Amino acid sequence: MSYKKFFCFTALLLFAVLLLPALNASAAKSGYYYQIKIYHFKDKEQQQLTDAYLKDQYLPTLHKMGFKDIGVFKPVGNDTTDLRTYVFIPFVSWKSMETFDANVYKTDSAAISGKNYIDAESKNPPYLRMETIVLKAFATRPFPAAPKLTADHDDRIYELRSYESPTEKYHYNKVRMFNSGETDLFDRLKFNPVFYGDVIAGSHMPNLMYLTTFNSKEDRDKHWDAFSNDPQWKDLSGRAEFQNNVSKADIIFLHPTIYSDF
């Protein structure tokens, strides 16, 4: 190899080494997108059929596509009048979300192991309806984080919260409140948050959602007691600039399924 070629090769290699971290940093700043699918069922038979598909086909296919930290949850108690299963999927970019469903359902294995679900007849569908929520990660928390818990899946309590606001202005004010210290407080008190997201498409808007996780219901209650009595929270919630920014709060307690990634 001539000196000139060697110099060019070395320069290109050095450029690549320097460029890759910059590209990764750029992706980090742009933040993840999240999708929450909520399956509603009329009976246990539908839920079991969908469970089998999610466990044996859907999640394995997503893992092969490079997805990780996929959550599958069911409400605590799972009221038989409204049986539900929640599926949480993190996306590194909007583009990956755009092409996602088409890539999942065109795999050859889906036609075999997912046949009872995918090829279900119209008179015997695998669910009553499916709801989809799309979220953009908060600027201060651009990535999801799998929880670091010690309890078995059956004992864990996950808490999905949805905060609706009276107007868009109040909604962005509440998001700013999170980014101004509320997320830091959750971290300091070890709430094991999985994600915080601004809902950009869903049936309840304007709103934000976030998921915190605990080893047990008792563990959850202790954490929230510490939160409500923390001086940082009292200061933040007492500021005039952050008043009246939530018009409705929904709290859903969830258990992870045995096949959930976390």
VOPAFI-561726 format. One record per residue: residue in one letter; x, y, z of N, C-alpha, C in turn. Coordinates in steps of 0.02 Angstrom, whole numbers, plus 50000, padded with zeros to 5 digits. Layout:
[pt "a",[X,Y,Z],[X,Y,Z],[X,Y,Z]];
...
END
This chain:
[pt "m",[50043,49940,50000],[50000,50000,50000],[50044,50062,50000]];
[pt "s",[50030,50109,49955],[50070,50170,49951],[50056,50214,50012]];
[pt "y",[50102,50260,50024],[50094,50306,50080],[50030,50347,50073]];
[pt "k",[50016,50368,50011],[49956,50409,49999],[49893,50371,50015]];
[pt "k",[49890,50307,49992],[49831,50266,50005],[49824,50252,50080]];
[pt "f",[49881,50238,50112],[49880,50225,50183],[49855,50285,50222]];
[pt "f",[49877,50344,50202],[49856,50406,50235],[49781,50416,50227]];
[pt "c",[49755,50405,50166],[49683,50413,50153],[49642,50364,50194]];
[pt "f",[49666,50301,50196],[49630,50249,50233],[49628,50267,50307]];
[pt "t",[49685,50289,50334],[49688,50307,50405],[49643,50366,50421]];
[pt "a",[49642,50415,50375],[49600,50474,50385],[49526,50455,50386]];
[pt "l",[49506,50411,50340],[49436,50388,50337],[49418,50349,50399]];
[pt "l",[49462,50307,50423],[49449,50268,50483],[49441,50313,50543]];
[pt "l",[49485,50362,50549],[49482,50409,50604],[49418,50449,50601]];
[pt "f",[49397,50469,50541],[49335,50507,50532],[49275,50466,50556]];
[pt "a",[49275,50401,50538],[49220,50357,50558],[49216,50350,50633]];
[pt "v",[49275,50342,50664],[49278,50334,50737],[49251,50395,50773]];
[pt "l",[49268,50453,50746],[49245,50516,50776],[49172,50530,50761]];
[pt "l",[49149,50508,50702],[49081,50524,50681],[49029,50482,50716]];
[pt "l",[49042,50418,50728],[48992,50374,50757],[48967,50398,50825]];
[pt "p",[49011,50418,50872],[48986,50444,50935],[48941,50505,50926]];
[pt "a",[48959,50547,50877],[48919,50607,50865],[48850,50588,50840]];
[pt "l",[48846,50537,50797],[48781,50514,50772],[48740,50485,50828]];
[pt "n",[48773,50446,50871],[48737,50417,50928],[48712,50471,50975]];
[pt "a",[48752,50522,50986],[48732,50578,51029],[48672,50614,50999]];
[pt "s",[48673,50622,50933],[48617,50655,50899],[48553,50615,50907]];
[pt "a",[48558,50548,50901],[48499,50505,50911],[48474,50510,50982]];
[pt "a",[48521,50514,51029],[48502,50519,51099],[48462,50582,51113]];
[pt "k",[48484,50638,51082],[48449,50701,51093],[48379,50701,51063]];
[pt "s",[48370,50665,51008],[48304,50665,50975],[48253,50627,51015]];
[pt "g",[48274,50576,51052],[48229,50541,51097],[48190,50485,51064]];
[pt "y",[48166,50440,51105],[48126,50383,51083],[48054,50402,51072]];
[pt "y",[48019,50359,51034],[47946,50360,51029],[47921,50296,51061]];
[pt "y",[47862,50300,51091],[47834,50241,51124],[47764,50227,51096]];
[pt "q",[47749,50163,51092],[47682,50142,51073],[47653,50099,51129]];
[pt "i",[47593,50115,51149],[47557,50073,51197],[47495,50046,51163]];
[pt "k",[47493,49980,51157],[47434,49947,51129],[47392,49921,51187]];
[pt "i",[47327,49934,51184],[47282,49908,51236],[47231,49863,51202]];
[pt "y",[47235,49799,51216],[47187,49751,51189],[47129,49746,51239]];
[pt "h",[47068,49752,51213],[47008,49742,51253],[46975,49677,51232]];
[pt "f",[46954,49636,51282],[46927,49571,51268],[46857,49563,51298]];
[pt "k",[46816,49522,51265],[46749,49508,51292],[46749,49449,51340]];
[pt "d",[46801,49406,51334],[46804,49347,51378],[46876,49322,51384]];
[pt "k",[46886,49275,51428],[46952,49246,51441],[46979,49210,51379]];
[pt "e",[46935,49180,51341],[46957,49143,51282],[46993,49188,51232]];
[pt "q",[46965,49247,51221],[46999,49295,51177],[47067,49315,51205]];
[pt "q",[47068,49329,51269],[47131,49352,51300],[47184,49297,51298]];
[pt "q",[47165,49236,51309],[47212,49180,51307],[47240,49170,51236]];
[pt "l",[47197,49178,51186],[47220,49171,51117],[47271,49225,51099]];
[pt "t",[47256,49287,51120],[47303,49342,51107],[47366,49334,51148]];
[pt "d",[47360,49311,51209],[47419,49297,51251],[47466,49249,51216]];
[pt "a",[47438,49195,51189],[47479,49145,51155],[47516,49175,51096]];
[pt "y",[47481,49218,51059],[47512,49251,51001],[47568,49298,51023]];
[pt "l",[47555,49338,51073],[47605,49385,51097],[47667,49348,51124]];
[pt "k",[47656,49296,51161],[47710,49259,51193],[47751,49219,51142]];
[pt "d",[47717,49182,51098],[47751,49135,51054],[47773,49165,50987]];
[pt "q",[47739,49219,50966],[47754,49246,50900],[47776,49320,50901]];
[pt "y",[47734,49362,50930],[47744,49434,50925],[47810,49457,50957]];
[pt "l",[47820,49442,51021],[47882,49463,51054],[47944,49431,51024]];
[pt "p",[47944,49366,51010],[48003,49336,50978],[48020,49369,50911]];
[pt "t",[47968,49387,50872],[47981,49422,50808],[48012,49490,50820]];
[pt "l",[47986,49527,50869],[48014,49592,50885],[48086,49587,50909]];
[pt "h",[48100,49536,50947],[48169,49526,50971],[48216,49514,50912]];
[pt "k",[48194,49475,50864],[48235,49461,50804],[48246,49525,50764]];
[pt "m",[48198,49571,50767],[48204,49634,50731],[48247,49685,50768]];
[pt "g",[48270,49666,50828],[48315,49710,50866],[48281,49749,50922]];
[pt "f",[48216,49740,50932],[48182,49775,50985],[48197,49742,51053]];
[pt "k",[48199,49783,51105],[48209,49756,51172],[48168,49798,51222]];
[pt "d",[48165,49774,51283],[48126,49807,51336],[48053,49817,51315]];
[pt "i",[48024,49763,51291],[47953,49763,51273],[47913,49740,51334]];
[pt "g",[47864,49778,51353],[47825,49760,51412],[47755,49736,51394]];
[pt "v",[47733,49684,51428],[47665,49659,51420],[47635,49653,51490]];
[pt "f",[47580,49689,51501],[47552,49694,51568],[47476,49682,51568]];
[pt "k",[47451,49663,51627],[47379,49657,51637],[47359,49694,51700]];
[pt "p",[47301,49726,51699],[47279,49763,51759],[47272,49717,51819]];
[pt "v",[47289,49743,51877],[47280,49705,51939],[47206,49692,51948]];
[pt "g",[47188,49629,51958],[47117,49611,51963],[47088,49594,51896]];
[pt "n",[47109,49631,51843],[47086,49620,51774],[47011,49607,51772]];
[pt "d",[46972,49657,51789],[46899,49654,51791],[46871,49617,51730]];
[pt "t",[46830,49567,51743],[46803,49525,51688],[46755,49564,51643]];
[pt "t",[46731,49622,51666],[46687,49662,51623],[46727,49701,51571]];
[pt "d",[46793,49708,51582],[46836,49742,51535],[46906,49712,51539]];
[pt "l",[46913,49652,51514],[46978,49619,51514],[47025,49656,51467]];
[pt "r",[47086,49669,51490],[47133,49707,51449],[47204,49678,51454]];
[pt "t",[47242,49689,51401],[47314,49675,51401],[47349,49735,51370]];
[pt "y",[47401,49760,51404],[47439,49818,51381],[47506,49795,51353]];
[pt "v",[47524,49822,51295],[47589,49807,51265],[47627,49873,51254]];
[pt "f",[47687,49877,51283],[47729,49937,51278],[47788,49922,51232]];
[pt "i",[47797,49963,51180],[47851,49952,51132],[47890,50018,51123]];
[pt "p",[47956,50018,51137],[47997,50077,51125],[48027,50077,51055]];
[pt "f",[48027,50136,51023],[48055,50144,50956],[48111,50196,50958]];
[pt "v",[48167,50181,50925],[48223,50228,50926],[48210,50290,50883]];
[pt "s",[48162,50285,50837],[48148,50342,50792],[48077,50337,50766]];
[pt "w",[48053,50392,50738],[47987,50392,50707],[47985,50346,50647]];
[pt "k",[48040,50343,50609],[48043,50301,50550],[48034,50228,50567]];
[pt "s",[48064,50206,50621],[48058,50136,50641],[47986,50119,50660]];
[pt "m",[47949,50167,50684],[47879,50156,50701],[47836,50153,50638]];
[pt "e",[47853,50194,50589],[47814,50196,50526],[47813,50129,50491]];
[pt "t",[47869,50095,50490],[47876,50033,50452],[47866,49971,50495]];
[pt "f",[47851,49981,50557],[47850,49927,50606],[47799,49872,50591]];
[pt "d",[47736,49889,50588],[47683,49838,50580],[47691,49799,50516]];
[pt "a",[47708,49832,50462],[47717,49798,50398],[47772,49746,50402]];
[pt "n",[47826,49762,50436],[47882,49715,50442],[47865,49656,50487]];
[pt "v",[47825,49669,50539],[47806,49615,50585],[47763,49563,50551]];
[pt "y",[47713,49586,50514],[47664,49539,50486],[47684,49508,50420]];
[pt "k",[47740,49528,50391],[47761,49497,50329],[47812,49441,50340]];
[pt "t",[47829,49427,50404],[47876,49373,50419],[47843,49306,50406]];
[pt "d",[47882,49258,50380],[47855,49192,50364],[47829,49156,50425]];
[pt "s",[47864,49164,50482],[47844,49127,50542],[47776,49148,50567]];
[pt "a",[47757,49211,50553],[47693,49236,50577],[47635,49197,50547]];
[pt "a",[47645,49173,50485],[47592,49136,50451],[47582,49067,50482]];
[pt "i",[47631,49044,50521],[47627,48977,50550],[47608,48981,50624]];
[pt "s",[47653,49007,50665],[47641,49007,50737],[47589,49057,50759]];
[pt "g",[47574,49108,50718],[47523,49157,50736],[47458,49148,50699]];
[pt "k",[47448,49089,50670],[47391,49078,50626],[47324,49088,50661]];
[pt "n",[47316,49062,50721],[47252,49069,50756],[47234,49141,50770]];
[pt "y",[47285,49183,50777],[47273,49254,50790],[47266,49292,50724]];
[pt "i",[47315,49286,50681],[47316,49325,50619],[47260,49306,50571]];
[pt "d",[47245,49241,50566],[47194,49217,50520],[47127,49204,50554]];
[pt "a",[47116,49235,50611],[47052,49226,50646],[46995,49250,50602]];
[pt "e",[46938,49215,50606],[46880,49234,50566],[46845,49295,50596]];
[pt "s",[46809,49331,50555],[46775,49392,50577],[46724,49379,50631]];
[pt "k",[46694,49320,50631],[46643,49304,50681],[46675,49279,50747]];
[pt "n",[46740,49269,50745],[46775,49245,50805],[46843,49280,50812]];
[pt "p",[46843,49347,50821],[46905,49385,50824],[46943,49372,50890]];
[pt "p",[47008,49386,50891],[47048,49374,50951],[47042,49429,51004]];
[pt "y",[47007,49482,50989],[46996,49536,51037],[46933,49575,51017]];
[pt "l",[46908,49614,51065],[46849,49655,51053],[46868,49718,51014]];
[pt "r",[46922,49750,51035],[46950,49807,50999],[47021,49818,51023]];
[pt "m",[47058,49857,50984],[47127,49872,51002],[47136,49948,51000]];
[pt "e",[47163,49975,51054],[47175,50046,51060],[47250,50058,51056]];
[pt "t",[47271,50111,51021],[47342,50127,51014],[47356,50198,51037]];
[pt "i",[47407,50205,51078],[47430,50270,51102],[47502,50280,51080]];
[pt "v",[47517,50338,51052],[47586,50353,51030],[47612,50411,51072]];
[pt "l",[47673,50403,51097],[47703,50453,51141],[47773,50471,51118]];
[pt "k",[47793,50532,51135],[47862,50556,51123],[47896,50563,51191]];
[pt "a",[47955,50534,51197],[47992,50536,51260],[48007,50608,51281]];
[pt "f",[48006,50620,51346],[48023,50685,51373],[48096,50702,51355]];
[pt "a",[48109,50766,51347],[48176,50789,51329],[48228,50770,51383]];
[pt "t",[48207,50771,51446],[48254,50755,51500],[48261,50680,51512]];
[pt "r",[48217,50641,51482],[48219,50568,51489],[48207,50537,51420]];
[pt "p",[48256,50542,51374],[48245,50522,51305],[48243,50447,51293]];
[pt "f",[48265,50407,51343],[48267,50335,51334],[48222,50299,51384]];
[pt "p",[48197,50240,51367],[48163,50198,51417],[48216,50165,51461]];
[pt "a",[48195,50142,51520],[48241,50109,51565],[48206,50049,51597]];
[pt "a",[48231,49989,51585],[48202,49930,51616],[48213,49935,51691]];
[pt "p",[48162,49918,51731],[48168,49926,51804],[48216,49877,51835]];
[pt "k",[48248,49898,51889],[48293,49855,51928],[48255,49833,51991]];
[pt "l",[48217,49780,51985],[48176,49754,52040],[48200,49684,52059]];
[pt "t",[48187,49666,52121],[48208,49600,52146],[48151,49551,52153]];
[pt "a",[48089,49575,52154],[48031,49532,52165],[48014,49492,52102]];
[pt "d",[47981,49435,52111],[47956,49396,52055],[47903,49436,52017]];
[pt "h",[47893,49418,51954],[47845,49454,51912],[47775,49457,51945]];
[pt "d",[47754,49403,51976],[47687,49400,52004],[47677,49448,52062]];
[pt "d",[47731,49466,52096],[47726,49510,52155],[47733,49584,52137]];
[pt "r",[47760,49598,52079],[47774,49667,52061],[47710,49707,52048]];
[pt "i",[47715,49772,52062],[47661,49818,52046],[47689,49873,52002]];
[pt "y",[47660,49880,51943],[47678,49935,51898],[47621,49986,51899]];
[pt "e",[47639,50049,51898],[47588,50102,51902],[47592,50146,51840]];
[pt "l",[47541,50140,51798],[47536,50181,51738],[47492,50241,51753]];
[pt "r",[47519,50300,51745],[47480,50361,51759],[47471,50402,51695]];
[pt "s",[47412,50431,51691],[47394,50475,51635],[47369,50540,51663]];
[pt "y",[47400,50596,51645],[47381,50662,51669],[47353,50702,51610]];
[pt "e",[47288,50713,51611],[47257,50756,51561],[47257,50828,51585]];
[pt "s",[47261,50874,51538],[47262,50945,51554],[47203,50980,51521]];
[pt "p",[47180,51037,51549],[47122,51071,51521],[47134,51101,51452]];
[pt "t",[47196,51121,51436],[47212,51149,51370],[47284,51128,51352]];
[pt "e",[47302,51141,51289],[47370,51125,51267],[47422,51164,51308]];
[pt "k",[47405,51227,51322],[47452,51269,51360],[47466,51240,51429]];
[pt "y",[47413,51218,51463],[47422,51187,51529],[47459,51121,51523]];
[pt "h",[47446,51085,51469],[47481,51021,51459],[47557,51032,51454]];
[pt "y",[47578,51078,51412],[47649,51091,51405],[47679,51120,51469]];
[pt "n",[47638,51153,51508],[47660,51177,51573],[47674,51118,51620]];
[pt "k",[47631,51066,51617],[47642,51007,51659],[47704,50969,51636]];
[pt "v",[47714,50964,51571],[47774,50932,51545],[47836,50970,51569]];
[pt "r",[47832,51036,51567],[47889,51077,51590],[47901,51067,51665]];
[pt "m",[47847,51056,51702],[47854,51042,51774],[47892,50977,51785]];
[pt "f",[47877,50926,51745],[47914,50863,51750],[47988,50875,51734]];
[pt "n",[48000,50911,51680],[48069,50923,51658],[48107,50971,51703]];
[pt "s",[48071,51006,51746],[48102,51055,51791],[48119,51026,51860]];
[pt "g",[48109,50961,51868],[48128,50931,51932],[48087,50871,51954]];
[pt "e",[48028,50862,51926],[47986,50806,51948],[48017,50738,51929]];
[pt "t",[48045,50733,51869],[48078,50670,51850],[48140,50658,51892]];
[pt "d",[48176,50711,51909],[48235,50704,51953],[48215,50677,52021]];
[pt "l",[48158,50699,52046],[48133,50677,52111],[48116,50602,52109]];
[pt "f",[48083,50581,52056],[48067,50510,52048],[48131,50468,52047]];
[pt "d",[48183,50493,52014],[48246,50457,52011],[48279,50453,52080]];
[pt "r",[48280,50510,52114],[48313,50512,52180],[48279,50466,52230]];
[pt "l",[48213,50461,52226],[48176,50419,52272],[48169,50347,52248]];
[pt "k",[48202,50332,52191],[48205,50264,52164],[48136,50234,52150]];
[pt "f",[48098,50270,52109],[48033,50245,52087],[48039,50195,52029]];
[pt "n",[48099,50184,52005],[48111,50139,51948],[48066,50157,51889]];
[pt "p",[48068,50220,51865],[48026,50239,51808],[48050,50206,51744]];
[pt "v",[48003,50182,51704],[48019,50151,51640],[48020,50203,51585]];
[pt "f",[47970,50247,51584],[47967,50299,51533],[47924,50357,51556]];
[pt "y",[47935,50414,51525],[47891,50472,51528],[47877,50493,51457]];
[pt "g",[47815,50505,51439],[47800,50522,51370],[47744,50572,51362]];
[pt "d",[47752,50614,51312],[47702,50663,51291],[47658,50628,51239]];
[pt "v",[47593,50620,51253],[47549,50586,51206],[47538,50630,51144]];
[pt "i",[47557,50603,51086],[47548,50640,51023],[47491,50611,50981]];
[pt "a",[47465,50553,51001],[47406,50524,50968],[47373,50475,51016]];
[pt "g",[47309,50486,51029],[47272,50444,51075],[47202,50470,51085]];
[pt "s",[47162,50434,51123],[47092,50453,51132],[47082,50503,51188]];
[pt "h",[47134,50515,51229],[47129,50563,51284],[47186,50613,51277]];
[pt "m",[47170,50673,51255],[47221,50724,51245],[47192,50792,51263]];
[pt "p",[47236,50841,51281],[47308,50834,51288],[47326,50798,51353]];
[pt "n",[47376,50755,51349],[47397,50721,51410],[47468,50693,51404]];
[pt "l",[47494,50673,51461],[47558,50640,51465],[47548,50575,51503]];
[pt "m",[47594,50528,51495],[47590,50465,51531],[47660,50445,51555]];
[pt "y",[47662,50408,51610],[47726,50382,51633],[47713,50318,51673]];
[pt "l",[47766,50277,51677],[47760,50212,51711],[47815,50206,51763]];
[pt "t",[47794,50194,51826],[47840,50180,51880],[47829,50109,51904]];
[pt "t",[47880,50079,51935],[47877,50007,51951],[47902,49994,52021]];
[pt "f",[47870,49944,52053],[47885,49929,52123],[47886,49854,52136]];
[pt "n",[47919,49834,52190],[47923,49763,52207],[47857,49736,52235]];
[pt "s",[47816,49781,52263],[47752,49760,52292],[47708,49821,52302]];
[pt "k",[47645,49809,52321],[47599,49864,52335],[47624,49904,52395]];
[pt "e",[47649,49869,52445],[47676,49903,52505],[47736,49947,52487]];
[pt "d",[47778,49921,52443],[47836,49959,52420],[47813,50021,52383]];
[pt "r",[47761,50015,52343],[47734,50072,52306],[47708,50125,52355]];
[pt "d",[47670,50105,52405],[47641,50152,52453],[47695,50190,52491]];
[pt "k",[47749,50156,52509],[47804,50188,52545],[47837,50241,52501]];
[pt "h",[47846,50225,52438],[47878,50272,52392],[47836,50335,52384]];
[pt "w",[47770,50327,52375],[47727,50385,52365],[47720,50426,52429]];
[pt "d",[47724,50394,52486],[47723,50431,52549],[47785,50475,52555]];
[pt "a",[47842,50447,52536],[47905,50485,52536],[47902,50543,52486]];
[pt "f",[47872,50530,52428],[47866,50581,52376],[47824,50640,52400]];
[pt "s",[47765,50625,52428],[47719,50679,52448],[47746,50722,52504]];
[pt "n",[47792,50694,52544],[47821,50731,52600],[47890,50760,52586]];
[pt "d",[47914,50750,52525],[47980,50775,52509],[47980,50851,52499]];
[pt "p",[48028,50887,52527],[48031,50960,52520],[48034,50983,52447]];
[pt "q",[48069,50945,52406],[48074,50964,52335],[48006,50963,52301]];
[pt "w",[47964,50913,52317],[47898,50909,52288],[47853,50966,52314]];
[pt "k",[47859,50980,52378],[47819,51033,52407],[47837,51101,52376]];
[pt "d",[47901,51110,52363],[47922,51172,52330],[47896,51175,52258]];
[pt "l",[47905,51120,52221],[47885,51119,52150],[47810,51126,52142]];
[pt "s",[47772,51088,52181],[47698,51090,52174],[47668,51154,52201]];
[pt "g",[47706,51190,52243],[47680,51252,52271],[47693,51314,52229]];
[pt "r",[47732,51307,52176],[47748,51365,52134],[47686,51388,52095]];
[pt "a",[47678,51453,52093],[47620,51482,52059],[47618,51464,51985]];
[pt "e",[47676,51457,51955],[47680,51443,51883],[47655,51374,51864]];
[pt "f",[47649,51328,51913],[47630,51259,51898],[47562,51240,51926]];
[pt "q",[47518,51287,51934],[47452,51273,51962],[47401,51256,51907]];
[pt "n",[47353,51212,51925],[47295,51196,51882],[47314,51166,51814]];
[pt "n",[47370,51130,51812],[47391,51102,51747],[47370,51030,51736]];
[pt "v",[47333,51001,51783],[47305,50933,51775],[47230,50936,51790]];
[pt "s",[47190,50916,51741],[47117,50915,51749],[47090,50846,51766]];
[pt "k",[47128,50794,51748],[47107,50725,51763],[47169,50680,51767]];
[pt "a",[47171,50640,51820],[47226,50592,51828],[47198,50522,51832]];
[pt "d",[47222,50479,51789],[47203,50408,51789],[47262,50367,51814]];
[pt "i",[47248,50321,51860],[47300,50278,51887],[47279,50205,51874]];
[pt "i",[47323,50168,51841],[47309,50098,51825],[47365,50055,51854]];
[pt "f",[47346,50009,51898],[47394,49963,51927],[47399,49901,51883]];
[pt "l",[47461,49881,51868],[47473,49826,51822],[47520,49774,51851]];
[pt "h",[47512,49712,51827],[47561,49659,51839],[47594,49643,51772]];
[pt "p",[47660,49630,51771],[47691,49606,51709],[47673,49533,51697]];
[pt "t",[47664,49515,51635],[47653,49444,51618],[47719,49407,51626]];
[pt "i",[47715,49342,51628],[47775,49302,51638],[47823,49308,51578]];
[pt "y",[47796,49325,51519],[47838,49330,51460],[47858,49402,51443]];
[pt "s",[47839,49449,51485],[47859,49519,51475],[47934,49525,51483]];
[pt "d",[47965,49571,51446],[48038,49581,51452],[48058,49609,51520]];
[pt "f",[48011,49641,51554],[48026,49668,51620],[47963,49670,51663]];
END
